[in-house]
Amino acid sequence: MNPLPKSTTQVLLAKSELQDYGILAAVRALNAAEYAPWIATTEPGTYAARSWAKAGTVSVTDPVLDSERFVCELAAVALRLSVAAVLPCTDSDLFALAGREADFPGIALGVPPRKCVDLATDKGLLPELAATAGLRTPPTKKVVFGGGEAAVTIDLPAIVKPQRSWIRNPDGTMGGYCARYVSTAQAIEEALKALPNGVGLVQQYIPGPNVSVSGVSWGGELICAVHHISERIWQLTTGVSAYAETIPPHAELEQGVSRLLREIGWSGLFEMEFKRSPRGEHYLIDLNPRIYGTLALASAAGLNLPGIWVDLLLNRQPKIASYRVGTRLRVEEKDVRALLFMLVNDGERWRTLRGLVPHRGTSHAVFSLRDPMPSLTSLAKLLVWSRQHYRDSRSLPMRRALAAAKQPSRVR
């Protein structure tokens, strides 16, 4: 029997992916906020689709394959279910739904104007926006494939990024592109070659922990925020949080985040990721204007960000409280990998064993006694991954990445 409460106010999450435990966190948070979350899924067996917190699931076309068909199917489902709001979950459905309010009459569409979406997702524009807001970014340069070593004046190692994570193709499909860690000029050229038109951003790699400021913005005004630090990430150099903890607010950092959101005019969830250098300086490395991976940490700390977002969409008064400092989140699959890598490659067995010890008050991205079914997806993925872990973790590129991550970086 499903022990979780139900609500009559239905909302529809636009896309559920197998890998995205952040969507599971959103579904659980919306249920806790007394909303009934429906999930439009593009593949079976996702975390959220197995959750008892959902109201139901429907199948839709993946916007990556056909964005127009995705919007039409989603609109039809939203009207049939009489949902109060439709919420984008990933970058691809955010792009597909931007500017499509007319397809959802009488329904609150949780997507800001297309201009705001374009600004928030342009990685090439982020350094300029950050500077306007008084925030630092690592030295970054736009580089074209074939420019040779002279085209790059950034200290190595570096990160090669696409100008946008998702790009709409002329045939209606979307192409996704990821950041890549590089340590040589040749590796930069190889990474650029794989990007659209051979154009990308080369950004100096800053060693140090990831620090994030996440929350809800409305009409460009920061409504609430939670700060956390990632004690462990996976993958090593370009990964995301595997184990994180909420920390006291950094006033100056939050003020800069607020100014940047105002510059964009953003409405909705967001996460801004920073690198904290050995000197204690914070460098903005990414803006995620959507549901993000460590969303469950905010909920565990007392800030129900999805609930606040939907309250604002529906012109309701949101319930906002201070978040609890010291709340921890373990992203099970990623943390197992991070700890095993530390054990095999780092040789710091004591630090690894300390990481395995349960801490009181630690929440989990997937596992929940009240909602246990999503753990089946997590278990299946871990079993598949474990078969190849030992070989991959001892590979030469990963050992080099570990060594490079420990080296100090000169910041110009």
Backbone torsions as a table, in degrees:
resi	resn	phi	psi	omega
1	MET	NA	140.5	178.4
2	ASN	-78.9	115.2	-176.6
3	PRO	-88.2	-2.1	-174.3
4	LEU	-85.3	146.5	-177.4
5	PRO	-68.2	155.9	178.0
6	LYS	-119.1	159.8	-179.8
7	SER	-134.1	159.9	177.7
8	THR	-93.5	-12.6	177.5
9	THR	-86.5	107.3	-173.0
10	GLN	-96.0	141.6	174.2
11	VAL	-129.8	157.3	-176.9
12	LEU	-123.1	120.3	174.8
13	LEU	-86.7	129.5	-164.4
14	ALA	-70.0	-27.4	-175.7
15	LYS	-159.3	134.5	176.7
16	SER	-118.9	125.2	-179.0
17	GLU	-111.9	152.2	-177.9
18	LEU	-57.6	-38.1	-173.3
19	GLN	-84.6	-11.6	-164.7
20	ASP	-96.9	94.1	175.6
21	TYR	-75.2	-15.6	175.0
22	GLY	-64.3	-34.3	177.7
23	ILE	-68.4	-37.4	174.8
24	LEU	-58.7	-43.7	178.2
25	ALA	-61.0	-39.1	179.0
26	ALA	-65.6	-41.5	179.3
27	VAL	-62.8	-46.1	179.5
28	ARG	-64.4	-40.0	-179.3
29	ALA	-67.0	-40.4	178.4
30	LEU	-65.2	-39.1	176.1
31	ASN	-62.1	-42.7	178.8
32	ALA	-65.2	-27.5	177.9
33	ALA	-86.7	10.0	176.5
34	GLU	69.2	37.2	168.2
35	TYR	-110.7	157.2	178.9
36	ALA	-108.1	100.2	-174.6
37	PRO	-86.5	118.8	169.6
38	TRP	-90.3	150.8	-176.7
39	ILE	-122.2	123.9	171.4
40	ALA	-92.0	109.9	-173.4
41	THR	-109.1	148.7	179.5
42	THR	-109.4	-4.0	178.2
43	GLU	-153.6	151.0	-177.5
44	PRO	-78.3	161.4	171.8
45	GLY	75.5	21.3	179.4
46	THR	-75.0	160.8	177.0
47	TYR	-55.0	-52.5	-174.1
48	ALA	-65.3	-36.5	-178.8
49	ALA	-65.7	-24.7	179.3
50	ARG	-91.3	-4.7	-174.7
51	SER	-75.2	141.3	173.4
52	TRP	-72.1	-14.6	-178.2
53	ALA	-76.7	-13.9	-178.4
54	LYS	-77.1	156.3	172.2
55	ALA	-88.3	-28.1	-179.5
56	GLY	170.5	173.5	178.8
57	THR	-129.7	151.1	173.9
58	VAL	-135.9	152.5	179.4
59	SER	-98.3	136.7	177.1
60	VAL	-137.2	163.1	175.6
61	THR	-69.1	142.2	177.9
62	ASP	-68.8	126.4	179.2
63	PRO	-63.1	-21.3	176.6
64	VAL	-64.5	-32.2	-178.4
65	LEU	-89.3	-36.6	-178.3
66	ASP	-158.4	92.8	-174.1
67	SER	-67.0	-35.9	-179.4
68	GLU	-66.4	-45.2	178.7
69	ARG	-64.2	-38.1	177.6
70	PHE	-58.5	-47.4	-178.9
71	VAL	-63.6	-42.8	-179.3
72	CYS	-63.6	-43.6	-180.0
73	GLU	-68.0	-40.5	-179.8
74	LEU	-65.2	-41.4	178.4
75	ALA	-62.8	-41.3	179.3
76	ALA	-63.6	-42.4	178.6
77	VAL	-65.1	-44.0	-179.1
78	ALA	-60.7	-41.1	178.6
79	LEU	-69.7	-39.4	-178.5
80	ARG	-66.1	-38.3	-178.7
81	LEU	-84.7	-9.9	-176.9
82	SER	55.9	47.1	-179.9
83	VAL	-74.2	155.5	179.4
84	ALA	-84.5	-28.2	-176.5
85	ALA	-150.7	152.0	173.7
86	VAL	-119.2	129.1	-173.9
87	LEU	-118.6	126.6	173.1
88	PRO	-71.8	148.4	180.0
89	CYS	-114.5	-39.4	-174.7
90	THR	-120.5	170.1	178.3
91	ASP	-59.7	-40.0	-175.2
92	SER	-65.5	-41.5	178.5
93	ASP	-78.9	-23.5	172.7
94	LEU	-62.3	-45.9	177.3
95	PHE	-63.8	-42.4	-177.2
96	ALA	-65.4	-34.9	-173.9
97	LEU	-91.4	-14.0	-179.2
98	ALA	-60.0	126.5	179.0
99	GLY	80.5	10.2	-176.5
100	ARG	-107.3	29.5	-179.0
101	GLU	-57.6	-34.9	-177.3
102	ALA	-63.8	-21.5	179.2
103	ASP	-78.3	-9.1	-176.0
104	PHE	-126.8	64.3	-177.3
105	PRO	-63.3	131.7	178.2
106	GLY	75.9	6.3	-178.5
107	ILE	-120.1	135.3	178.1
108	ALA	-76.8	117.5	179.4
109	LEU	-97.5	118.3	-174.2
110	GLY	-79.4	48.3	-179.9
111	VAL	-129.2	124.8	176.8
112	PRO	-67.0	172.3	176.0
113	PRO	-54.3	151.5	-176.2
114	ARG	-55.5	-36.1	179.4
115	LYS	-58.4	-41.8	179.0
116	CYS	-65.9	-41.9	179.0
117	VAL	-62.2	-43.7	179.8
118	ASP	-62.0	-42.3	178.9
119	LEU	-65.4	-43.6	-174.5
120	ALA	-70.6	-23.0	-175.2
121	THR	-106.5	4.5	180.0
122	ASP	-90.7	99.4	-177.8
123	LYS	-66.6	-29.5	178.7
124	GLY	-68.8	-26.6	-179.4
125	LEU	-88.3	-15.4	-174.5
126	LEU	-58.5	-42.9	178.4
127	PRO	-58.0	-39.6	179.5
128	GLU	-67.5	-44.6	178.4
129	LEU	-62.9	-41.0	-179.8
130	ALA	-63.7	-42.4	179.8
131	ALA	-61.8	-39.9	177.5
132	THR	-61.9	-33.6	-178.6
133	ALA	-88.1	0.8	179.1
134	GLY	81.3	23.1	179.3
135	LEU	-109.1	146.6	175.7
136	ARG	-84.1	151.1	167.1
137	THR	-131.7	156.0	176.0
138	PRO	-63.1	153.8	174.5
139	PRO	-51.6	127.6	-173.4
140	THR	-136.1	140.8	178.7
141	LYS	-140.7	137.2	173.8
142	LYS	-78.5	126.6	-173.8
143	VAL	-131.2	145.0	179.4
144	VAL	-109.3	138.1	177.7
145	PHE	-55.8	135.4	-180.0
146	GLY	94.7	-0.2	-178.5
147	GLY	-74.5	-17.2	178.7
148	GLY	80.1	176.9	-176.3
149	GLU	-63.0	-30.9	-177.9
150	ALA	-64.4	-20.9	-178.2
151	ALA	-75.7	-14.8	-175.2
152	VAL	-113.9	117.9	178.0
153	THR	-114.2	11.5	179.5
154	ILE	-84.3	137.1	175.3
155	ASP	-61.3	140.2	175.6
156	LEU	-96.0	151.2	5.1
157	PRO	-73.3	167.3	-176.5
158	ALA	-145.2	172.8	174.7
159	ILE	-117.3	128.4	173.9
160	VAL	-98.9	123.1	-176.3
161	LYS	-119.7	150.5	169.6
162	PRO	-74.0	159.5	176.2
163	GLN	-67.1	-31.6	173.0
164	ARG	-140.8	146.4	179.7
165	SER	-68.0	-32.9	-179.9
166	TRP	-130.3	137.3	-179.6
167	ILE	-130.7	132.3	179.2
168	ARG	-79.0	128.3	178.5
169	ASN	-87.8	158.0	-179.5
170	PRO	-58.6	-26.9	-177.9
171	ASP	-85.5	6.8	177.9
172	GLY	93.6	-8.8	175.8
173	THR	-84.8	172.6	177.3
174	MET	-125.2	145.5	176.1
175	GLY	-111.0	132.9	-179.7
176	GLY	-105.1	141.3	-176.3
177	TYR	-138.0	142.5	-175.1
178	CYS	-117.3	162.7	174.9
179	ALA	-75.0	154.6	-177.8
180	ARG	-139.6	132.3	177.6
181	TYR	-80.1	132.9	-179.4
182	VAL	-135.3	151.0	-179.9
183	SER	-128.6	-0.9	178.3
184	THR	-137.3	161.3	176.8
185	ALA	-63.2	-36.4	178.2
186	GLN	-63.0	-40.6	178.6
187	ALA	-65.3	-33.3	176.1
188	ILE	-61.8	-46.2	179.9
189	GLU	-61.8	-41.3	179.4
190	GLU	-64.1	-40.9	179.5
191	ALA	-67.9	-39.6	179.3
192	LEU	-65.8	-37.0	-178.5
193	LYS	-59.9	-30.8	-178.2
194	ALA	-82.2	-5.9	-177.4
195	LEU	-94.8	157.7	179.8
196	PRO	-55.9	127.0	-179.7
197	ASN	60.4	13.4	178.8
198	GLY	67.9	21.8	-176.5
199	VAL	-112.2	131.6	178.4
200	GLY	-153.1	-177.7	179.1
201	LEU	-110.8	128.5	174.5
202	VAL	-104.0	119.6	-174.3
203	GLN	-125.5	130.6	-178.7
204	GLN	-59.4	135.6	178.0
205	TYR	-77.5	127.1	178.8
206	ILE	-106.7	118.1	176.8
207	PRO	-72.9	156.9	179.1
208	GLY	126.6	170.6	-176.8
209	PRO	-73.2	155.6	173.6
210	ASN	-83.2	132.2	174.9
211	VAL	-122.6	134.2	-176.6
212	SER	-125.0	145.7	169.5
213	VAL	-119.4	117.9	-176.3
214	SER	-124.9	160.3	178.1
215	GLY	168.1	-152.9	179.3
216	VAL	-127.6	132.4	174.2
217	SER	-117.1	148.8	-179.6
218	TRP	-139.8	116.3	-177.5
219	GLY	60.2	29.4	-179.5
220	GLY	87.7	-3.0	-179.6
221	GLU	-101.9	129.6	179.1
222	LEU	-70.9	119.1	-178.7
223	ILE	-88.6	-44.0	179.5
224	CYS	-160.5	158.4	-178.2
225	ALA	-150.3	152.5	174.6
226	VAL	-132.3	139.1	-178.2
227	HIS	-110.1	137.4	174.8
228	HIS	-145.1	158.8	176.6
229	ILE	-118.8	143.2	179.4
230	SER	-97.3	110.6	178.2
231	GLU	-70.6	-34.8	175.8
232	ARG	-137.5	145.9	175.0
233	ILE	-127.9	162.3	172.9
234	TRP	-149.1	127.9	3.8
235	GLN	-78.5	176.9	-164.9
236	LEU	-60.0	-48.9	-170.7
237	THR	-104.0	-27.4	-178.5
238	THR	-126.6	22.3	-173.9
239	GLY	-88.1	-171.5	-179.1
240	VAL	-123.1	177.4	-173.3
241	SER	-58.9	131.6	170.2
242	ALA	-107.7	-32.4	176.5
243	TYR	-146.9	121.4	-172.6
244	ALA	-135.0	159.7	-179.0
245	GLU	-143.0	137.9	176.7
246	THR	-70.9	141.9	-178.0
247	ILE	-126.9	164.5	178.8
248	PRO	-60.2	149.8	179.5
249	PRO	-60.9	138.8	173.4
250	HIS	-97.6	104.3	-169.6
251	ALA	-58.0	-47.5	-177.3
252	GLU	-64.2	-40.7	179.3
253	LEU	-64.6	-44.2	-179.0
254	GLU	-65.4	-36.3	177.2
255	GLN	-63.6	-40.2	177.2
256	GLY	-65.1	-41.3	176.3
257	VAL	-59.7	-44.0	179.8
258	SER	-60.9	-42.7	179.5
259	ARG	-65.3	-38.1	-179.6
260	LEU	-66.9	-42.2	178.4
261	LEU	-63.2	-36.5	178.0
262	ARG	-67.0	-37.5	178.5
263	GLU	-62.9	-38.6	179.9
264	ILE	-80.1	-31.4	-174.4
265	GLY	79.8	33.0	-170.8
266	TRP	-74.5	142.2	171.8
267	SER	-129.2	122.5	178.0
268	GLY	131.1	-169.1	177.1
269	LEU	-70.0	155.8	175.0
270	PHE	-158.1	158.8	168.3
271	GLU	-141.6	128.6	173.2
272	MET	-110.7	125.6	-177.9
273	GLU	-103.0	134.0	178.9
274	PHE	-122.9	154.7	165.7
275	LYS	-104.2	129.7	176.0
276	ARG	-98.7	113.8	-174.6
277	SER	-72.3	166.8	176.4
278	PRO	-57.9	-22.7	177.8
279	ARG	-86.7	0.3	177.7
280	GLY	87.5	8.1	177.8
281	GLU	-85.2	146.2	-179.5
282	HIS	-104.8	128.6	179.9
283	TYR	-118.6	118.8	178.7
284	LEU	-69.1	124.4	-179.1
285	ILE	-114.7	-18.3	-179.0
286	ASP	-163.7	152.5	172.6
287	LEU	-124.7	121.6	176.3
288	ASN	-108.7	100.6	-176.7
289	PRO	-89.3	61.8	-172.2
290	ARG	-171.3	-176.5	169.6
291	ILE	-59.4	133.6	-174.5
292	TYR	-125.1	169.3	-168.4
293	GLY	-64.9	-39.3	-176.3
294	THR	-94.9	26.5	-179.1
295	LEU	-57.3	-33.4	-179.2
296	ALA	-62.1	-26.7	179.9
297	LEU	-65.3	-42.1	178.6
298	ALA	-61.5	-43.2	179.2
299	SER	-62.5	-44.3	-179.8
300	ALA	-63.7	-29.9	-179.3
301	ALA	-85.1	-2.4	174.7
302	GLY	106.8	5.8	177.6
303	LEU	-115.1	107.0	179.4
304	ASN	-86.7	84.4	-173.6
305	LEU	-64.1	-44.3	177.4
306	PRO	-61.0	-39.1	178.2
307	GLY	-63.9	-41.4	177.4
308	ILE	-63.4	-42.4	179.1
309	TRP	-58.8	-49.0	-178.1
310	VAL	-69.6	-36.9	175.4
311	ASP	-55.9	-44.4	179.5
312	LEU	-66.5	-40.1	177.7
313	LEU	-60.2	-36.5	-175.9
314	LEU	-97.1	14.2	179.0
315	ASN	58.9	37.0	175.3
316	ARG	-103.7	160.4	178.8
317	GLN	-81.5	113.7	-178.3
318	PRO	-74.4	152.5	176.1
319	LYS	-96.8	111.8	-176.0
320	ILE	-122.1	129.0	178.5
321	ALA	-132.0	170.0	175.6
322	SER	-72.6	144.0	179.2
323	TYR	-87.0	157.8	-178.6
324	ARG	-87.3	125.0	176.2
325	VAL	-77.5	141.6	178.7
326	GLY	93.7	1.7	174.8
327	THR	-73.9	136.5	-175.9
328	ARG	-115.7	153.3	176.2
329	LEU	-135.2	129.4	173.6
330	ARG	-108.7	121.0	173.3
331	VAL	-89.6	98.5	-162.8
332	GLU	-50.3	-56.2	-175.3
333	GLU	-61.6	-45.3	-177.5
334	LYS	-70.9	-36.3	-178.1
335	ASP	-71.2	-35.7	174.9
336	VAL	-59.5	-44.1	-180.0
337	ARG	-65.9	-43.9	-179.5
338	ALA	-62.4	-43.1	-178.6
339	LEU	-68.9	-40.4	177.8
340	LEU	-65.0	-38.4	177.9
341	PHE	-63.8	-43.2	177.5
342	MET	-59.7	-42.3	-177.2
343	LEU	-65.2	-42.9	-175.5
344	VAL	-79.6	-41.0	-170.8
345	ASN	-102.4	-30.0	-174.4
346	ASP	-89.4	-29.0	-179.6
347	GLY	76.1	2.6	-179.5
348	GLU	-90.8	75.3	-174.4
349	ARG	-64.9	-36.2	-179.9
350	TRP	-64.3	-43.0	178.2
351	ARG	-64.4	-37.6	178.9
352	THR	-66.1	-45.1	-179.5
353	LEU	-63.6	-37.0	176.3
354	ARG	-62.1	-36.4	179.1
355	GLY	-67.6	-26.4	179.9
356	LEU	-80.2	-19.9	-177.8
357	VAL	-69.6	127.0	179.1
358	PRO	-64.3	139.1	175.3
359	HIS	-108.1	137.6	178.4
360	ARG	-61.2	133.5	179.1
361	GLY	88.5	4.7	178.9
362	THR	-79.8	127.8	175.0
363	SER	-98.2	172.0	-176.7
364	HIS	-128.9	146.8	-178.5
365	ALA	-68.2	-31.7	-175.6
366	VAL	-118.6	-53.3	-173.3
367	PHE	-67.8	136.7	175.3
368	SER	-156.2	130.6	177.3
369	LEU	-63.3	-33.7	-179.3
370	ARG	-79.0	-17.6	-176.4
371	ASP	-143.7	72.6	-168.7
372	PRO	-81.4	-19.8	-170.0
373	MET	-62.8	-35.5	178.5
374	PRO	-58.8	-21.7	179.2
375	SER	-63.8	-21.5	177.0
376	LEU	-63.3	-40.9	176.3
377	THR	-63.7	-43.5	-179.2
378	SER	-63.6	-43.2	-179.4
379	LEU	-62.9	-44.6	-179.4
380	ALA	-61.5	-41.5	-179.3
381	LYS	-67.3	-39.3	-179.9
382	LEU	-66.5	-37.7	179.2
383	LEU	-63.5	-41.3	178.3
384	VAL	-66.3	-43.9	-177.2
385	TRP	-65.9	-37.3	-174.7
386	SER	-61.5	-26.0	-178.3
387	ARG	-65.9	-29.0	-176.9
388	GLN	-111.6	1.9	-173.8
389	HIS	-61.3	-49.1	-171.7
390	TYR	-59.7	-44.7	179.8
391	ARG	-63.4	-45.6	-177.3
392	ASP	-67.7	-40.1	-175.2
393	SER	-68.0	-23.7	-179.6
394	ARG	-99.7	8.9	-178.8
395	SER	-67.9	152.3	-178.5
396	LEU	-59.7	-44.7	179.3
397	PRO	-58.8	-38.0	-178.7
398	MET	-71.1	-37.8	178.0
399	ARG	-65.1	-38.9	177.2
400	ARG	-65.1	-40.1	179.7
401	ALA	-62.9	-40.4	178.8
402	LEU	-62.9	-45.2	179.9
403	ALA	-62.9	-41.1	-179.0
404	ALA	-67.3	-35.7	-178.1
405	ALA	-65.9	-23.0	-178.9
406	LYS	-86.7	-13.0	-176.7
407	GLN	-78.5	141.2	175.2
408	PRO	-66.3	148.6	-179.1
409	SER	-114.9	133.6	177.7
410	ARG	-83.5	127.1	180.0
411	VAL	-109.4	120.4	-178.5
412	ARG	-84.8	NA	NA
